[in-house]
Amino acid sequence: RTHEHAMQKSQPKLRVLMPLPDTDFDTTESSVPWDHLNKVFGDDIEFHFATENGKVASCDPLLLTGVIFGMLGASEEAKNCYYRMIQTENYKNPLKYSQIQSQDYDCILLPGGHAKGMRQYLESQELRDAVLPFFKDCLIEDSMKVTAAICHGVVALSRIIDPESGKSILYDVKTTSLPKHMEMAAYYLTAWKLGTYYRTYPKYVQDEVTESLKDPTQYIVGPYNLTGNL
């Protein structure tokens, strides 16, 4: 029993990297996966965070207070997850994108967000260079590595070009993202007050992601839902 216990303790932790922009990432899409995976794996998982220059990140503030008339923000559960996440030591001490060593991780998790601060993360060549070899490792048969992306996080993946093929790394895979009907609904419901707050770019997320694929049928819209679910 002592030997078995020692062997169990010697097993390496699952290491998850969550890159973030300095600000405006989605409260729910970052903290709820963090909370869920910590509950599932307990002491056997370790999260690390990265921002462009090692600055401690902060989520979209409107998602904490309510986007419009106190509505459309993160749920209380998601906000509580976020407040717990930002108190962790690794969150308070993020890596720089340029310091990411992708071989050190079992999973890279790319959350989304729609406010303009997300552009720093979505347009970073340093982040693309760090994620590219990791994603390619995920495609190796019997690989245990996982690349996960939520909402606008899929845009970050779609913009990574494999130098060997000249195509997006998503070219041959099935994927989803923030669907167009949800992005349009959020924009048209709030534009009178918030302008283009819900439009990170003029092109819709679904359209950009679909353009990176070999065949548009590789894009999976999912159930028709205007509000999403926690």
SEMIKOL-130937 format. One record per residue (C-alpha): residue number from 1; z, x, y; residue in three letters. Coordinates in nm, 3 decimals. Layout:
N
<kolpa nr="NUM" Z="Z" X="X" Y="Y" rest="Ala"/>
...
This chain:
230
<kolpa nr="1" Z="0.000" X="0.000" Y="0.000" rest="Arg"/>
<kolpa nr="2" Z="0.083" X="0.284" Y="0.238" rest="Thr"/>
<kolpa nr="3" Z="-0.259" X="0.440" Y="0.172" rest="His"/>
<kolpa nr="4" Z="-0.436" X="0.107" Y="0.225" rest="Glu"/>
<kolpa nr="5" Z="-0.246" X="0.051" Y="0.548" rest="His"/>
<kolpa nr="6" Z="-0.341" X="0.397" Y="0.671" rest="Ala"/>
<kolpa nr="7" Z="-0.705" X="0.334" Y="0.585" rest="Met"/>
<kolpa nr="8" Z="-0.699" X="0.005" Y="0.777" rest="Gln"/>
<kolpa nr="9" Z="-0.547" X="0.170" Y="1.082" rest="Lys"/>
<kolpa nr="10" Z="-0.807" X="0.446" Y="1.072" rest="Ser"/>
<kolpa nr="11" Z="-1.099" X="0.202" Y="1.096" rest="Gln"/>
<kolpa nr="12" Z="-1.271" X="0.246" Y="1.434" rest="Pro"/>
<kolpa nr="13" Z="-1.247" X="-0.036" Y="1.682" rest="Lys"/>
<kolpa nr="14" Z="-1.547" X="-0.241" Y="1.774" rest="Leu"/>
<kolpa nr="15" Z="-1.655" X="-0.116" Y="2.114" rest="Arg"/>
<kolpa nr="16" Z="-1.825" X="-0.358" Y="2.350" rest="Val"/>
<kolpa nr="17" Z="-1.985" X="-0.262" Y="2.680" rest="Leu"/>
<kolpa nr="18" Z="-2.025" X="-0.519" Y="2.956" rest="Met"/>
<kolpa nr="19" Z="-2.239" X="-0.393" Y="3.247" rest="Pro"/>
<kolpa nr="20" Z="-2.189" X="-0.583" Y="3.573" rest="Leu"/>
<kolpa nr="21" Z="-2.313" X="-0.581" Y="3.932" rest="Pro"/>
<kolpa nr="22" Z="-2.061" X="-0.504" Y="4.204" rest="Asp"/>
<kolpa nr="23" Z="-2.039" X="-0.875" Y="4.284" rest="Thr"/>
<kolpa nr="24" Z="-2.179" X="-1.223" Y="4.213" rest="Asp"/>
<kolpa nr="25" Z="-2.182" X="-1.220" Y="3.832" rest="Phe"/>
<kolpa nr="26" Z="-2.094" X="-1.546" Y="3.659" rest="Asp"/>
<kolpa nr="27" Z="-1.723" X="-1.604" Y="3.598" rest="Thr"/>
<kolpa nr="28" Z="-1.769" X="-1.797" Y="3.275" rest="Thr"/>
<kolpa nr="29" Z="-2.049" X="-1.592" Y="3.121" rest="Glu"/>
<kolpa nr="30" Z="-1.845" X="-1.275" Y="3.149" rest="Ser"/>
<kolpa nr="31" Z="-1.486" X="-1.377" Y="3.085" rest="Ser"/>
<kolpa nr="32" Z="-1.519" X="-1.646" Y="2.819" rest="Val"/>
<kolpa nr="33" Z="-1.705" X="-1.417" Y="2.572" rest="Pro"/>
<kolpa nr="34" Z="-1.450" X="-1.146" Y="2.654" rest="Trp"/>
<kolpa nr="35" Z="-1.164" X="-1.386" Y="2.581" rest="Asp"/>
<kolpa nr="36" Z="-1.320" X="-1.531" Y="2.266" rest="His"/>
<kolpa nr="37" Z="-1.401" X="-1.194" Y="2.109" rest="Leu"/>
<kolpa nr="38" Z="-1.054" X="-1.064" Y="2.188" rest="Asn"/>
<kolpa nr="39" Z="-0.903" X="-1.367" Y="2.017" rest="Lys"/>
<kolpa nr="40" Z="-1.124" X="-1.323" Y="1.710" rest="Val"/>
<kolpa nr="41" Z="-1.086" X="-0.945" Y="1.668" rest="Phe"/>
<kolpa nr="42" Z="-0.752" X="-0.879" Y="1.836" rest="Gly"/>
<kolpa nr="43" Z="-0.661" X="-0.511" Y="1.831" rest="Asp"/>
<kolpa nr="44" Z="-0.985" X="-0.428" Y="1.649" rest="Asp"/>
<kolpa nr="45" Z="-1.203" X="-0.466" Y="1.959" rest="Ile"/>
<kolpa nr="46" Z="-1.219" X="-0.268" Y="2.281" rest="Glu"/>
<kolpa nr="47" Z="-1.413" X="-0.372" Y="2.592" rest="Phe"/>
<kolpa nr="48" Z="-1.556" X="-0.130" Y="2.844" rest="His"/>
<kolpa nr="49" Z="-1.724" X="-0.216" Y="3.172" rest="Phe"/>
<kolpa nr="50" Z="-1.984" X="-0.045" Y="3.388" rest="Ala"/>
<kolpa nr="51" Z="-2.113" X="-0.091" Y="3.742" rest="Thr"/>
<kolpa nr="52" Z="-2.381" X="0.100" Y="3.929" rest="Glu"/>
<kolpa nr="53" Z="-2.147" X="0.345" Y="4.101" rest="Asn"/>
<kolpa nr="54" Z="-1.818" X="0.286" Y="3.920" rest="Gly"/>
<kolpa nr="55" Z="-1.693" X="0.028" Y="4.169" rest="Lys"/>
<kolpa nr="56" Z="-1.459" X="-0.240" Y="4.035" rest="Val"/>
<kolpa nr="57" Z="-1.667" X="-0.556" Y="4.010" rest="Ala"/>
<kolpa nr="58" Z="-1.587" X="-0.906" Y="4.133" rest="Ser"/>
<kolpa nr="59" Z="-1.747" X="-1.232" Y="4.027" rest="Cys"/>
<kolpa nr="60" Z="-1.930" X="-1.481" Y="4.246" rest="Asp"/>
<kolpa nr="61" Z="-1.646" X="-1.608" Y="4.471" rest="Pro"/>
<kolpa nr="62" Z="-1.796" X="-1.956" Y="4.498" rest="Leu"/>
<kolpa nr="63" Z="-1.749" X="-2.002" Y="4.127" rest="Leu"/>
<kolpa nr="64" Z="-1.374" X="-1.962" Y="4.177" rest="Leu"/>
<kolpa nr="65" Z="-1.344" X="-2.206" Y="4.467" rest="Thr"/>
<kolpa nr="66" Z="-1.623" X="-2.451" Y="4.384" rest="Gly"/>
<kolpa nr="67" Z="-1.984" X="-2.409" Y="4.488" rest="Val"/>
<kolpa nr="68" Z="-2.011" X="-2.725" Y="4.692" rest="Ile"/>
<kolpa nr="69" Z="-1.735" X="-2.971" Y="4.785" rest="Phe"/>
<kolpa nr="70" Z="-1.512" X="-2.790" Y="4.536" rest="Gly"/>
<kolpa nr="71" Z="-1.752" X="-2.875" Y="4.251" rest="Met"/>
<kolpa nr="72" Z="-1.998" X="-2.684" Y="4.028" rest="Leu"/>
<kolpa nr="73" Z="-1.763" X="-2.389" Y="3.992" rest="Gly"/>
<kolpa nr="74" Z="-1.603" X="-2.238" Y="3.684" rest="Ala"/>
<kolpa nr="75" Z="-1.360" X="-2.447" Y="3.482" rest="Ser"/>
<kolpa nr="76" Z="-0.988" X="-2.375" Y="3.498" rest="Glu"/>
<kolpa nr="77" Z="-1.008" X="-2.229" Y="3.148" rest="Glu"/>
<kolpa nr="78" Z="-1.285" X="-1.990" Y="3.251" rest="Ala"/>
<kolpa nr="79" Z="-1.102" X="-1.888" Y="3.568" rest="Lys"/>
<kolpa nr="80" Z="-0.789" X="-1.813" Y="3.368" rest="Asn"/>
<kolpa nr="81" Z="-0.996" X="-1.598" Y="3.131" rest="Cys"/>
<kolpa nr="82" Z="-1.141" X="-1.415" Y="3.430" rest="Tyr"/>
<kolpa nr="83" Z="-0.802" X="-1.348" Y="3.586" rest="Tyr"/>
<kolpa nr="84" Z="-0.680" X="-1.200" Y="3.257" rest="Arg"/>
<kolpa nr="85" Z="-0.993" X="-0.989" Y="3.213" rest="Met"/>
<kolpa nr="86" Z="-0.974" X="-0.829" Y="3.557" rest="Ile"/>
<kolpa nr="87" Z="-0.617" X="-0.715" Y="3.494" rest="Gln"/>
<kolpa nr="88" Z="-0.716" X="-0.494" Y="3.201" rest="Thr"/>
<kolpa nr="89" Z="-0.720" X="-0.119" Y="3.249" rest="Glu"/>
<kolpa nr="90" Z="-1.079" X="-0.075" Y="3.136" rest="Asn"/>
<kolpa nr="91" Z="-1.195" X="-0.340" Y="3.380" rest="Tyr"/>
<kolpa nr="92" Z="-1.015" X="-0.160" Y="3.663" rest="Lys"/>
<kolpa nr="93" Z="-1.181" X="0.169" Y="3.563" rest="Asn"/>
<kolpa nr="94" Z="-1.549" X="0.098" Y="3.503" rest="Pro"/>
<kolpa nr="95" Z="-1.808" X="0.357" Y="3.410" rest="Leu"/>
<kolpa nr="96" Z="-2.112" X="0.424" Y="3.624" rest="Lys"/>
<kolpa nr="97" Z="-2.442" X="0.303" Y="3.479" rest="Tyr"/>
<kolpa nr="98" Z="-2.549" X="0.667" Y="3.463" rest="Ser"/>
<kolpa nr="99" Z="-2.248" X="0.750" Y="3.244" rest="Gln"/>
<kolpa nr="100" Z="-2.329" X="0.497" Y="2.972" rest="Ile"/>
<kolpa nr="101" Z="-2.371" X="0.659" Y="2.632" rest="Gln"/>
<kolpa nr="102" Z="-2.518" X="0.373" Y="2.434" rest="Ser"/>
<kolpa nr="103" Z="-2.449" X="0.534" Y="2.097" rest="Gln"/>
<kolpa nr="104" Z="-2.076" X="0.489" Y="2.166" rest="Asp"/>
<kolpa nr="105" Z="-2.096" X="0.108" Y="2.142" rest="Tyr"/>
<kolpa nr="106" Z="-2.135" X="-0.159" Y="1.879" rest="Asp"/>
<kolpa nr="107" Z="-2.239" X="-0.429" Y="2.126" rest="Cys"/>
<kolpa nr="108" Z="-2.378" X="-0.447" Y="2.476" rest="Ile"/>
<kolpa nr="109" Z="-2.311" X="-0.781" Y="2.644" rest="Leu"/>
<kolpa nr="110" Z="-2.518" X="-0.871" Y="2.950" rest="Leu"/>
<kolpa nr="111" Z="-2.377" X="-1.173" Y="3.135" rest="Pro"/>
<kolpa nr="112" Z="-2.566" X="-1.363" Y="3.402" rest="Gly"/>
<kolpa nr="113" Z="-2.512" X="-1.500" Y="3.748" rest="Gly"/>
<kolpa nr="114" Z="-2.746" X="-1.641" Y="4.009" rest="His"/>
<kolpa nr="115" Z="-2.627" X="-1.533" Y="4.356" rest="Ala"/>
<kolpa nr="116" Z="-2.813" X="-1.251" Y="4.529" rest="Lys"/>
<kolpa nr="117" Z="-2.563" X="-0.979" Y="4.435" rest="Gly"/>
<kolpa nr="118" Z="-2.706" X="-0.999" Y="4.084" rest="Met"/>
<kolpa nr="119" Z="-3.020" X="-0.821" Y="4.200" rest="Arg"/>
<kolpa nr="120" Z="-2.838" X="-0.486" Y="4.196" rest="Gln"/>
<kolpa nr="121" Z="-2.786" X="-0.522" Y="3.821" rest="Tyr"/>
<kolpa nr="122" Z="-3.117" X="-0.686" Y="3.738" rest="Leu"/>
<kolpa nr="123" Z="-3.318" X="-0.419" Y="3.922" rest="Glu"/>
<kolpa nr="124" Z="-3.128" X="-0.108" Y="3.811" rest="Ser"/>
<kolpa nr="125" Z="-3.347" X="0.150" Y="3.638" rest="Gln"/>
<kolpa nr="126" Z="-3.036" X="0.342" Y="3.533" rest="Glu"/>
<kolpa nr="127" Z="-2.909" X="0.038" Y="3.346" rest="Leu"/>
<kolpa nr="128" Z="-3.248" X="-0.017" Y="3.183" rest="Arg"/>
<kolpa nr="129" Z="-3.256" X="0.345" Y="3.068" rest="Asp"/>
<kolpa nr="130" Z="-2.910" X="0.304" Y="2.914" rest="Ala"/>
<kolpa nr="131" Z="-2.984" X="-0.023" Y="2.732" rest="Val"/>
<kolpa nr="132" Z="-3.329" X="0.073" Y="2.597" rest="Leu"/>
<kolpa nr="133" Z="-3.217" X="0.308" Y="2.314" rest="Pro"/>
<kolpa nr="134" Z="-2.935" X="0.074" Y="2.219" rest="Phe"/>
<kolpa nr="135" Z="-3.166" X="-0.226" Y="2.191" rest="Phe"/>
<kolpa nr="136" Z="-3.410" X="-0.028" Y="1.978" rest="Lys"/>
<kolpa nr="137" Z="-3.123" X="0.072" Y="1.749" rest="Asp"/>
<kolpa nr="138" Z="-3.043" X="-0.298" Y="1.707" rest="Cys"/>
<kolpa nr="139" Z="-3.391" X="-0.355" Y="1.563" rest="Leu"/>
<kolpa nr="140" Z="-3.347" X="-0.100" Y="1.285" rest="Ile"/>
<kolpa nr="141" Z="-3.311" X="-0.265" Y="0.944" rest="Glu"/>
<kolpa nr="142" Z="-2.946" X="-0.304" Y="0.843" rest="Asp"/>
<kolpa nr="143" Z="-2.827" X="-0.208" Y="1.191" rest="Ser"/>
<kolpa nr="144" Z="-2.486" X="-0.353" Y="1.276" rest="Met"/>
<kolpa nr="145" Z="-2.539" X="-0.317" Y="1.650" rest="Lys"/>
<kolpa nr="146" Z="-2.576" X="-0.627" Y="1.869" rest="Val"/>
<kolpa nr="147" Z="-2.734" X="-0.682" Y="2.209" rest="Thr"/>
<kolpa nr="148" Z="-2.618" X="-1.008" Y="2.366" rest="Ala"/>
<kolpa nr="149" Z="-2.747" X="-1.158" Y="2.691" rest="Ala"/>
<kolpa nr="150" Z="-2.660" X="-1.482" Y="2.867" rest="Ile"/>
<kolpa nr="151" Z="-2.857" X="-1.672" Y="3.132" rest="Cys"/>
<kolpa nr="152" Z="-2.994" X="-1.418" Y="3.386" rest="His"/>
<kolpa nr="153" Z="-2.880" X="-1.138" Y="3.157" rest="Gly"/>
<kolpa nr="154" Z="-3.198" X="-1.201" Y="2.958" rest="Val"/>
<kolpa nr="155" Z="-3.400" X="-1.112" Y="3.271" rest="Val"/>
<kolpa nr="156" Z="-3.237" X="-0.768" Y="3.263" rest="Ala"/>
<kolpa nr="157" Z="-3.363" X="-0.724" Y="2.906" rest="Leu"/>
<kolpa nr="158" Z="-3.710" X="-0.863" Y="2.977" rest="Ser"/>
<kolpa nr="159" Z="-3.764" X="-0.602" Y="3.248" rest="Arg"/>
<kolpa nr="160" Z="-3.697" X="-0.306" Y="3.018" rest="Ile"/>
<kolpa nr="161" Z="-4.030" X="-0.153" Y="2.918" rest="Ile"/>
<kolpa nr="162" Z="-4.057" X="0.036" Y="2.592" rest="Asp"/>
<kolpa nr="163" Z="-4.254" X="0.351" Y="2.682" rest="Pro"/>
<kolpa nr="164" Z="-4.402" X="0.365" Y="2.332" rest="Glu"/>
<kolpa nr="165" Z="-4.567" X="0.023" Y="2.356" rest="Ser"/>
<kolpa nr="166" Z="-4.586" X="-0.035" Y="2.731" rest="Gly"/>
<kolpa nr="167" Z="-4.441" X="-0.382" Y="2.663" rest="Lys"/>
<kolpa nr="168" Z="-4.108" X="-0.546" Y="2.733" rest="Ser"/>
<kolpa nr="169" Z="-3.848" X="-0.481" Y="2.465" rest="Ile"/>
<kolpa nr="170" Z="-3.846" X="-0.860" Y="2.417" rest="Leu"/>
<kolpa nr="171" Z="-4.220" X="-0.873" Y="2.347" rest="Tyr"/>
<kolpa nr="172" Z="-4.189" X="-0.944" Y="1.974" rest="Asp"/>
<kolpa nr="173" Z="-3.859" X="-1.135" Y="1.962" rest="Val"/>
<kolpa nr="174" Z="-3.744" X="-1.492" Y="2.002" rest="Lys"/>
<kolpa nr="175" Z="-3.513" X="-1.552" Y="2.296" rest="Thr"/>
<kolpa nr="176" Z="-3.374" X="-1.800" Y="2.541" rest="Thr"/>
<kolpa nr="177" Z="-3.222" X="-1.778" Y="2.890" rest="Ser"/>
<kolpa nr="178" Z="-3.130" X="-2.006" Y="3.175" rest="Leu"/>
<kolpa nr="179" Z="-3.389" X="-2.282" Y="3.123" rest="Pro"/>
<kolpa nr="180" Z="-3.612" X="-2.386" Y="3.409" rest="Lys"/>
<kolpa nr="181" Z="-3.492" X="-2.747" Y="3.423" rest="His"/>
<kolpa nr="182" Z="-3.132" X="-2.635" Y="3.481" rest="Met"/>
<kolpa nr="183" Z="-3.226" X="-2.381" Y="3.747" rest="Glu"/>
<kolpa nr="184" Z="-3.444" X="-2.636" Y="3.926" rest="Met"/>
<kolpa nr="185" Z="-3.174" X="-2.904" Y="3.914" rest="Ala"/>
<kolpa nr="186" Z="-2.908" X="-2.672" Y="4.057" rest="Ala"/>
<kolpa nr="187" Z="-3.141" X="-2.559" Y="4.334" rest="Tyr"/>
<kolpa nr="188" Z="-3.264" X="-2.904" Y="4.440" rest="Tyr"/>
<kolpa nr="189" Z="-2.914" X="-3.053" Y="4.433" rest="Leu"/>
<kolpa nr="190" Z="-2.770" X="-2.787" Y="4.662" rest="Thr"/>
<kolpa nr="191" Z="-3.055" X="-2.644" Y="4.873" rest="Ala"/>
<kolpa nr="192" Z="-2.974" X="-2.872" Y="5.167" rest="Trp"/>
<kolpa nr="193" Z="-2.637" X="-2.697" Y="5.196" rest="Lys"/>
<kolpa nr="194" Z="-2.674" X="-2.356" Y="5.029" rest="Leu"/>
<kolpa nr="195" Z="-3.042" X="-2.274" Y="5.067" rest="Gly"/>
<kolpa nr="196" Z="-3.162" X="-2.041" Y="4.791" rest="Thr"/>
<kolpa nr="197" Z="-2.816" X="-1.968" Y="4.650" rest="Tyr"/>
<kolpa nr="198" Z="-2.928" X="-2.084" Y="4.305" rest="Tyr"/>
<kolpa nr="199" Z="-3.260" X="-1.899" Y="4.322" rest="Arg"/>
<kolpa nr="200" Z="-3.203" X="-1.533" Y="4.251" rest="Thr"/>
<kolpa nr="201" Z="-3.579" X="-1.478" Y="4.281" rest="Tyr"/>
<kolpa nr="202" Z="-3.873" X="-1.702" Y="4.375" rest="Pro"/>
<kolpa nr="203" Z="-3.983" X="-1.700" Y="4.011" rest="Lys"/>
<kolpa nr="204" Z="-3.778" X="-1.908" Y="3.771" rest="Tyr"/>
<kolpa nr="205" Z="-3.587" X="-1.722" Y="3.502" rest="Val"/>
<kolpa nr="206" Z="-3.759" X="-1.900" Y="3.215" rest="Gln"/>
<kolpa nr="207" Z="-4.102" X="-1.822" Y="3.360" rest="Asp"/>
<kolpa nr="208" Z="-4.028" X="-1.451" Y="3.399" rest="Glu"/>
<kolpa nr="209" Z="-3.878" X="-1.416" Y="3.053" rest="Val"/>
<kolpa nr="210" Z="-4.165" X="-1.608" Y="2.891" rest="Thr"/>
<kolpa nr="211" Z="-4.420" X="-1.381" Y="3.059" rest="Glu"/>
<kolpa nr="212" Z="-4.262" X="-1.081" Y="2.886" rest="Ser"/>
<kolpa nr="213" Z="-4.320" X="-1.229" Y="2.539" rest="Leu"/>
<kolpa nr="214" Z="-4.625" X="-1.198" Y="2.316" rest="Lys"/>
<kolpa nr="215" Z="-4.637" X="-1.574" Y="2.268" rest="Asp"/>
<kolpa nr="216" Z="-4.473" X="-1.842" Y="2.488" rest="Pro"/>
<kolpa nr="217" Z="-4.353" X="-2.021" Y="2.172" rest="Thr"/>
<kolpa nr="218" Z="-4.105" X="-1.734" Y="2.122" rest="Gln"/>
<kolpa nr="219" Z="-3.903" X="-1.882" Y="2.409" rest="Tyr"/>
<kolpa nr="220" Z="-3.647" X="-2.135" Y="2.284" rest="Ile"/>
<kolpa nr="221" Z="-3.542" X="-2.386" Y="2.550" rest="Val"/>
<kolpa nr="222" Z="-3.260" X="-2.543" Y="2.351" rest="Gly"/>
<kolpa nr="223" Z="-3.106" X="-2.887" Y="2.403" rest="Pro"/>
<kolpa nr="224" Z="-3.187" X="-3.061" Y="2.730" rest="Tyr"/>
<kolpa nr="225" Z="-2.873" X="-3.023" Y="2.936" rest="Asn"/>
<kolpa nr="226" Z="-2.847" X="-3.022" Y="3.315" rest="Leu"/>
<kolpa nr="227" Z="-2.492" X="-2.898" Y="3.345" rest="Thr"/>
<kolpa nr="228" Z="-2.432" X="-2.657" Y="3.058" rest="Gly"/>
<kolpa nr="229" Z="-2.111" X="-2.631" Y="2.859" rest="Asn"/>
<kolpa nr="230" Z="-1.815" X="-2.395" Y="2.851" rest="Leu"/>
